[in-house]
Amino acid sequence: MDVDIRTQVPAPGIGGSSGSGRGPKARRGKLEIIVDILKVCLDGALKTEIVYQANLNFKRVDKYIPFLEARGLIENTGTSYWTTDKGKEFLDNYHHVRELFLS
């Protein structure tokens, strides 16, 4: 699957109290899903943990995991998935960009 991470950026100040900048019923974009998966995998996670903690279903996770592995953002060490150093760098950059645009 070829995941296109281009998403629309919400206008500053829009969003509920969820802390993520998204409203209570707003749908996540692909980039936010990727960030959520990388966060779950920081300390290692089984596929089931990714599904539940990132609030996804198995079908969607089965599309994102190969996409992230192919780009070197996560790695599989048998049964667990881990965010790589490249993935951690991606998360840091993502948070810096969000801070610049949404603060």
DSSP file (Angstrom, degrees, kcal/mol; ACC not computed):
  #  RESIDUE AA STRUCTURE BP1 BP2  ACC     N-H-->O    O-->H-N    N-H-->O    O-->H-N    TCO  KAPPA ALPHA  PHI   PSI    X-CA   Y-CA   Z-CA
    1    1 A M              0   0    0      0, 0.0     2,-0.8     0, 0.0     0, 0.0   0.000 360.0 360.0 360.0 140.0    0.0    0.0    0.0
    2    2 A D        -     0   0    0      2,-0.0     2,-0.5    65,-0.0    61,-0.0  -0.886 360.0-158.0-105.1 105.5    1.2    3.4   -0.8
    3    3 A V        -     0   0    0     -2,-0.8     2,-0.7    60,-0.1     0, 0.0  -0.729   4.6-150.2 -87.7 124.0    0.2    5.7    2.1
    4    4 A D        -     0   0    0     -2,-0.5    26,-0.2     1,-0.1    27,-0.1  -0.849   7.7-167.6 -94.0 114.5    0.0    9.4    1.1
    5    5 A I        +     0   0    0     -2,-0.7     2,-0.4    25,-0.1    26,-0.3   0.432  47.7 118.7 -87.5   2.7    0.9   11.4    4.2
    6    6 A R        +     0   0    0     24,-0.1     2,-0.3    25,-0.1    24,-0.2  -0.550  40.9 166.3 -69.6 124.8   -0.2   14.8    2.8
    7    7 A T        -     0   0    0     -2,-0.4     2,-0.4    22,-0.1    -2,-0.1  -0.898  41.6 -96.9-134.7 163.6   -3.1   16.0    5.0
    8    8 A Q        -     0   0    0     -2,-0.3    21,-0.1     1,-0.0     0, 0.0  -0.666  36.5-134.3 -80.2 137.4   -4.9   19.2    5.6
    9    9 A V        -     0   0    0     -2,-0.4    -1,-0.0     1,-0.0     2,-0.0  -0.822  21.7-123.5 -93.8 125.7   -3.6   21.2    8.5
   10   10 A P        -     0   0    0      0, 0.0     3,-0.1     0, 0.0    -1,-0.0  -0.319  32.8 -97.8 -66.2 151.6   -6.3   22.5   10.8
   11   11 A A    >   -     0   0    0      1,-0.1     3,-1.8     2,-0.1    91,-0.0  -0.385  51.2 -89.7 -65.9 145.8   -6.4   26.2   11.4
   12   12 A P  T 3  S+     0   0    0      0, 0.0    -1,-0.1     0, 0.0     3,-0.1  -0.248 112.1  24.8 -57.0 142.4   -4.8   27.3   14.6
   13   13 A G  T 3  S+     0   0    0      1,-0.3     2,-0.5    89,-0.2    -2,-0.1   0.345  91.2 120.9  86.6  -7.3   -7.1   27.4   17.6
   14   14 A I    <   +     0   0    0     -3,-1.8    -1,-0.3     7,-0.1     2,-0.2  -0.769  44.2  70.9 -91.8 132.5   -9.5   24.9   16.1
   15   15 A G        -     0   0    0     -2,-0.5     8,-0.3     7,-0.1     7,-0.1  -0.641  68.5 -99.1 143.2 160.7  -10.0   21.8   18.2
   16   16 A G    >   -     0   0    0      6,-0.8     3,-0.5    -2,-0.2     5,-0.2   0.113  54.9 -76.4 -89.9-155.0  -11.6   20.4   21.4
   17   17 A S  T 3  S+     0   0    0      1,-0.2     6,-0.1     2,-0.1    -1,-0.0   0.152  94.5 109.4 -94.9  19.1  -10.0   19.6   24.7
   18   18 A S  T 3  S-     0   0    0      4,-0.6    -1,-0.2     1,-0.1     5,-0.1   0.668  80.4-130.8 -71.6 -15.1   -8.4   16.4   23.5
   19   19 A G  S <  S+     0   0    0     -3,-0.5    -1,-0.1     3,-0.1    -2,-0.1   0.307  90.9  88.5  85.2 -11.6   -5.0   18.0   23.7
   20   20 A S  S    S-     0   0    0      2,-0.3     3,-0.1     3,-0.0    -3,-0.1   0.514 103.8-111.3 -96.4  -5.6   -4.1   16.8   20.2
   21   21 A G  S    S+     0   0    0      1,-0.4     2,-0.3    -5,-0.2    -7,-0.1   0.437  84.6 113.0  89.3  -1.4   -5.5   19.9   18.5
   22   22 A R  S    S-     0   0    0     -7,-0.1    -6,-0.8     1,-0.1    -4,-0.6  -0.809  70.6-113.2-104.6 147.1   -8.3   17.9   16.9
   23   23 A G    >   -     0   0    0     -2,-0.3     3,-0.8    -8,-0.3    -1,-0.1  -0.187  38.2 -96.6 -68.5 169.8  -11.9   18.3   17.8
   24   24 A P  T 3  S+     0   0    0      0, 0.0    -1,-0.1     0, 0.0    -2,-0.0   0.784 124.6  28.6 -62.4 -27.6  -13.8   15.5   19.6
   25   25 A K  T 3  S+     0   0    0      2,-0.1     2,-0.1     0, 0.0    -2,-0.0   0.295  91.0 124.2-115.4   9.2  -15.2   14.1   16.4
   26   26 A A    <   -     0   0    0     -3,-0.8     2,-0.3     1,-0.1    -4,-0.1  -0.432  60.3-124.3 -70.8 142.5  -12.5   15.2   14.0
   27   27 A R        -     0   0    0     -2,-0.1     2,-0.2     1,-0.1    -4,-0.1  -0.648  23.4-117.4 -86.7 143.7  -10.9   12.4   12.0
   28   28 A R        -     0   0    0     -2,-0.3     2,-0.1     1,-0.1    -1,-0.1  -0.515  24.0-132.6 -76.8 146.4   -7.2   11.9   12.1
   29   29 A G     >  -     0   0    0     -2,-0.2     4,-1.9   -21,-0.1     5,-0.2  -0.396  32.1 -96.5 -86.2 174.4   -5.2   12.3    9.0
   30   30 A K  H  > S+     0   0    0      1,-0.2     4,-2.4   -26,-0.2     5,-0.2   0.874 123.9  55.0 -61.4 -38.5   -2.6    9.8    7.8
   31   31 A L  H  > S+     0   0    0    -26,-0.3     4,-2.4     1,-0.2    -1,-0.2   0.914 107.7  48.7 -63.4 -42.3    0.2   11.8    9.4
   32   32 A E  H  > S+     0   0    0      2,-0.2     4,-2.5     1,-0.2    -1,-0.2   0.870 110.2  52.1 -65.5 -36.3   -1.5   11.8   12.8
   33   33 A I  H  X S+     0   0    0     -4,-1.9     4,-2.4     2,-0.2    -2,-0.2   0.924 109.5  49.6 -64.5 -43.9   -2.0    8.0   12.5
   34   34 A I  H  X S+     0   0    0     -4,-2.4     4,-2.6     1,-0.2    -2,-0.2   0.926 111.1  49.2 -59.8 -45.6    1.7    7.6   11.7
   35   35 A V  H  X S+     0   0    0     -4,-2.4     4,-2.3     1,-0.2    -2,-0.2   0.918 110.3  51.1 -61.1 -43.9    2.6    9.7   14.7
   36   36 A D  H  X S+     0   0    0     -4,-2.5     4,-2.1     1,-0.2    -1,-0.2   0.908 111.0  47.9 -61.4 -42.2    0.3    7.7   17.0
   37   37 A I  H  X S+     0   0    0     -4,-2.4     4,-1.9     2,-0.2    -2,-0.2   0.926 111.2  50.4 -64.5 -44.7    1.8    4.4   15.9
   38   38 A L  H  < S+     0   0    0     -4,-2.6     4,-0.4     1,-0.2    -2,-0.2   0.886 109.8  51.1 -61.8 -38.5    5.4    5.7   16.3
   39   39 A K  H >< S+     0   0    0     -4,-2.3     3,-1.2     1,-0.2     4,-0.3   0.916 109.1  50.3 -64.4 -42.9    4.5    6.8   19.9
   40   40 A V  H >< S+     0   0    0     -4,-2.1     3,-0.6     1,-0.2    -1,-0.2   0.869 110.6  50.5 -62.2 -36.4    3.0    3.4   20.8
   41   41 A C  G >< S+     0   0    0     -4,-1.9    42,-1.9     1,-0.2     3,-1.4   0.443  79.9  97.4 -85.3   0.0    6.1    1.7   19.5
   42   42 A L  G <  S+     0   0    0     -3,-1.2    -1,-0.2    -4,-0.4    -2,-0.1   0.889  98.4  28.6 -56.4 -40.3    8.6    3.8   21.5
   43   43 A D  G <  S-     0   0    0     -3,-0.6    -1,-0.3    -4,-0.3    -2,-0.1   0.145 130.7 -87.4-105.7  18.1    8.8    1.2   24.2
   44   44 A G    <   -     0   0    0     -3,-1.4     2,-0.3    37,-0.1    38,-0.2   0.388  50.3-160.4  83.4 137.7    8.1   -1.8   22.0
   45   45 A A  B     -A   81   0A   0     36,-1.6    36,-2.7    -4,-0.2     2,-0.1  -0.991  17.5-125.8-154.2 141.8    4.6   -3.0   21.2
   46   46 A L     >  -     0   0    0     -2,-0.3     4,-2.1    34,-0.2     5,-0.2  -0.429  41.0-105.8 -74.6 161.1    2.8   -6.0   20.0
   47   47 A K  H  > S+     0   0    0     32,-0.5     4,-2.4     1,-0.2     5,-0.1   0.895 123.0  54.6 -57.1 -40.4    0.5   -5.5   17.0
   48   48 A T  H  > S+     0   0    0      1,-0.2     4,-2.3     2,-0.2    -1,-0.2   0.891 106.3  51.3 -61.6 -39.7   -2.5   -5.8   19.3
   49   49 A E  H  > S+     0   0    0      2,-0.2     4,-3.0     1,-0.2     5,-0.4   0.893 108.7  51.3 -64.4 -39.3   -1.1   -3.0   21.5
   50   50 A I  H  X S+     0   0    0     -4,-2.1     4,-2.2     2,-0.2     6,-0.2   0.935 109.4  51.2 -61.5 -45.7   -0.7   -0.8   18.4
   51   51 A V  H  <>S+     0   0    0     -4,-2.4     5,-2.8     1,-0.2     4,-0.2   0.944 119.2  34.5 -56.6 -51.3   -4.3   -1.5   17.4
   52   52 A Y  H ><5S+     0   0    0     -4,-2.3     3,-0.5     3,-0.2    -2,-0.2   0.918 121.2  44.1 -75.8 -44.0   -5.7   -0.6   20.8
   53   53 A Q  H 3<5S+     0   0    0     -4,-3.0    -3,-0.2     1,-0.2    -1,-0.2   0.825 119.4  42.1 -74.5 -30.3   -3.4    2.2   21.9
   54   54 A A  T 3<5S-     0   0    0     -4,-2.2    -1,-0.2    -5,-0.4    -2,-0.2   0.401 110.0-124.0 -93.5   2.0   -3.4    4.0   18.5
   55   55 A N  T < 5 +     0   0    0     -3,-0.5     2,-0.2    -4,-0.2    -3,-0.2   0.948  66.2 127.3  55.7  56.0   -7.2    3.4   18.2
   56   56 A L      < -     0   0    0     -5,-2.8     2,-0.3    -6,-0.2    -1,-0.2  -0.738  56.9-114.6-127.3 175.5   -7.0    1.6   14.9
   57   57 A N     >  -     0   0    0     -2,-0.2     4,-2.4     1,-0.1     5,-0.2  -0.726  32.5-107.0-108.8 167.9   -8.3   -1.7   13.5
   58   58 A F  H  > S+     0   0    0     -2,-0.3     4,-2.6     1,-0.2     5,-0.2   0.866 117.2  57.0 -63.3 -36.5   -6.1   -4.6   12.3
   59   59 A K  H  > S+     0   0    0      1,-0.2     4,-0.5     2,-0.2    -1,-0.2   0.924 111.1  42.7 -60.8 -44.5   -6.8   -4.0    8.7
   60   60 A R  H >> S+     0   0    0      1,-0.2     4,-2.0     2,-0.2     3,-1.1   0.912 113.7  51.0 -69.3 -42.5   -5.5   -0.4    8.9
   61   61 A V  H 3X S+     0   0    0     -4,-2.4     4,-2.6     1,-0.3    -2,-0.2   0.885 104.0  59.3 -61.7 -38.2   -2.5   -1.4   11.1
   62   62 A D  H 3< S+     0   0    0     -4,-2.6    -1,-0.3     1,-0.2    -2,-0.2   0.682 109.4  44.7 -66.3 -16.4   -1.6   -4.1    8.5
   63   63 A K  H <X S+     0   0    0     -3,-1.1     4,-1.0    -4,-0.5    -1,-0.2   0.815 115.5  44.9 -90.4 -38.2   -1.3   -1.3    5.9
   64   64 A Y  H  X S+     0   0    0     -4,-2.0     4,-2.7     2,-0.2     5,-0.3   0.869 102.3  63.7 -77.0 -37.0    0.7    1.1    8.0
   65   65 A I  H  X S+     0   0    0     -4,-2.6     4,-2.7     1,-0.2     5,-0.2   0.935 105.9  43.2 -58.1 -50.7    3.3   -1.3    9.5
   66   66 A P  H  > S+     0   0    0      0, 0.0     4,-2.6     0, 0.0    -1,-0.2   0.891 113.4  54.0 -62.5 -35.3    4.9   -2.2    6.1
   67   67 A F  H  X S+     0   0    0     -4,-1.0     4,-0.9     2,-0.2    -2,-0.2   0.933 113.2  41.7 -60.6 -46.6    4.8    1.4    5.1
   68   68 A L  H  <>S+     0   0    0     -4,-2.7     5,-2.6     1,-0.2     6,-0.9   0.861 114.6  51.2 -71.8 -36.1    6.7    2.5    8.3
   69   69 A E  H ><5S+     0   0    0     -4,-2.7     3,-1.6    -5,-0.3    -2,-0.2   0.911 106.1  55.1 -65.2 -42.1    9.1   -0.5    8.1
   70   70 A A  H 3<5S+     0   0    0     -4,-2.6    -1,-0.2     1,-0.3    -2,-0.2   0.785 110.2  46.8 -63.4 -26.9   10.0    0.3    4.5
   71   71 A R  T 3<5S-     0   0    0     -4,-0.9    -1,-0.3    -5,-0.2    -2,-0.2   0.365 115.2-115.4 -96.9   4.3   10.9    3.8    5.5
   72   72 A G  T < 5S+     0   0    0     -3,-1.6    15,-0.4     2,-0.2    14,-0.3   0.734  81.8 120.3  73.4  23.0   13.0    2.7    8.5
   73   73 A L  S   <S+     0   0    0     -5,-2.6    11,-2.0     1,-0.2     2,-0.3   0.756  78.9  18.4 -91.7 -26.8   10.7    4.4   11.1
   74   74 A I  E     -B   83   0A   0     -6,-0.9     2,-0.3     9,-0.3     9,-0.2  -0.943  68.1-157.5-134.8 160.7    9.8    1.1   12.9
   75   75 A E  E     -B   82   0A   0      7,-2.3     7,-2.7    -2,-0.3     2,-0.5  -0.987  15.3-130.7-138.1 150.5   11.4   -2.3   13.1
   76   76 A N  E     -B   81   0A   0     -2,-0.3     5,-0.2     5,-0.2     2,-0.2  -0.877  15.7-174.4-101.3 125.2   10.1   -5.7   14.0
   77   77 A T        -     0   0    0      3,-2.9     2,-1.0    -2,-0.5     3,-0.4  -0.439  67.7 -69.0-114.0  56.8   12.1   -7.7   16.5
   78   78 A G  S    S-     0   0    0      1,-0.2    -2,-0.0    -2,-0.2     3,-0.0  -0.793 120.7  -2.1  98.0 -95.2   10.2  -10.9   16.4
   79   79 A T  S    S+     0   0    0     -2,-1.0   -32,-0.5    -3,-0.0     2,-0.3   0.622 122.5  71.5-104.8 -16.3    6.9  -10.2   18.0
   80   80 A S        -     0   0    0     -3,-0.4    -3,-2.9   -34,-0.1     2,-0.4  -0.726  65.0-143.8-106.2 151.4    7.4   -6.6   19.0
   81   81 A Y  E     -AB  45  76A   0    -36,-2.7   -36,-1.6    -2,-0.3     2,-0.4  -0.929  19.4-168.2-110.5 137.0    7.6   -3.4   16.9
   82   82 A W  E     - B   0  75A   0     -7,-2.7    -7,-2.3    -2,-0.4     2,-0.4  -0.960  25.6-118.1-127.2 141.0   10.0   -0.7   18.0
   83   83 A T  E     - B   0  74A   0    -42,-1.9    -9,-0.3    -2,-0.4   -10,-0.1  -0.658  37.4-138.4 -73.7 128.3   10.3    2.9   16.8
   84   84 A T     >  -     0   0    0    -11,-2.0     4,-2.4    -2,-0.4     5,-0.2  -0.230  26.4 -98.8 -80.0 173.5   13.8    3.3   15.3
   85   85 A D  H  > S+     0   0    0      1,-0.2     4,-2.3     2,-0.2     5,-0.2   0.890 128.6  52.9 -59.4 -38.8   16.2    6.3   15.8
   86   86 A K  H  > S+     0   0    0    -14,-0.3     4,-2.2     1,-0.2    -1,-0.2   0.893 108.5  50.1 -63.4 -39.2   14.9    7.6   12.5
   87   87 A G  H  > S+     0   0    0    -15,-0.4     4,-2.3   -14,-0.2    -2,-0.2   0.882 109.5  50.5 -65.5 -39.2   11.4    7.3   13.8
   88   88 A K  H  X S+     0   0    0     -4,-2.4     4,-2.4     2,-0.2    -2,-0.2   0.888 109.9  50.5 -65.5 -39.4   12.2    9.1   17.0
   89   89 A E  H  X S+     0   0    0     -4,-2.3     4,-2.6     2,-0.2    -2,-0.2   0.904 108.7  52.6 -63.9 -40.9   13.8   11.9   14.9
   90   90 A F  H  X S+     0   0    0     -4,-2.2     4,-2.7     2,-0.2    -2,-0.2   0.930 109.2  49.4 -58.9 -46.5   10.7   12.0   12.8
   91   91 A L  H  X S+     0   0    0     -4,-2.3     4,-2.5     2,-0.2    -2,-0.2   0.914 110.7  49.9 -60.3 -44.1    8.6   12.4   16.0
   92   92 A D  H  X S+     0   0    0     -4,-2.4     4,-2.1     1,-0.2    -1,-0.2   0.934 113.0  46.3 -59.8 -46.4   10.8   15.2   17.2
   93   93 A N  H  X S+     0   0    0     -4,-2.6     4,-2.4     1,-0.2    -2,-0.2   0.901 110.9  53.0 -63.7 -41.1   10.6   17.1   13.9
   94   94 A Y  H  X S+     0   0    0     -4,-2.7     4,-2.6     1,-0.2    -1,-0.2   0.930 110.0  47.6 -59.3 -46.8    6.8   16.6   13.8
   95   95 A H  H  X S+     0   0    0     -4,-2.5     4,-2.2     1,-0.2    -1,-0.2   0.869 111.0  51.4 -65.8 -36.2    6.4   18.1   17.3
   96   96 A H  H  X S+     0   0    0     -4,-2.1     4,-2.0     2,-0.2    -1,-0.2   0.922 111.7  46.8 -65.3 -43.9    8.7   21.1   16.4
   97   97 A V  H  X S+     0   0    0     -4,-2.4     4,-2.1     2,-0.2     5,-0.2   0.923 112.2  50.0 -64.7 -44.3    6.6   21.8   13.2
   98   98 A R  H  X S+     0   0    0     -4,-2.6     4,-2.7     1,-0.2    -1,-0.2   0.913 110.1  51.6 -58.6 -42.5    3.3   21.5   15.1
   99   99 A E  H  X S+     0   0    0     -4,-2.2     4,-0.8     1,-0.2    -1,-0.2   0.897 109.5  49.8 -62.7 -40.7    4.6   23.9   17.8
  100  100 A L  H  < S+     0   0    0     -4,-2.0    -1,-0.2     1,-0.2    -2,-0.2   0.901 120.6  33.9 -64.1 -41.5    5.7   26.4   15.1
  101  101 A F  H  < S+     0   0    0     -4,-2.1    -2,-0.2     1,-0.2    -1,-0.2   0.732 122.9  41.0 -90.8 -23.6    2.3   26.4   13.4
  102  102 A L  H  <        0   0    0     -4,-2.7   -89,-0.2    -5,-0.2    -1,-0.2   0.298 360.0 360.0-112.5  10.1   -0.1   25.8   16.2
  103  103 A S     <        0   0    0     -4,-0.8    -1,-0.1    -5,-0.2    -2,-0.1   0.439 360.0 360.0-112.4 360.0    1.2   28.0   19.0
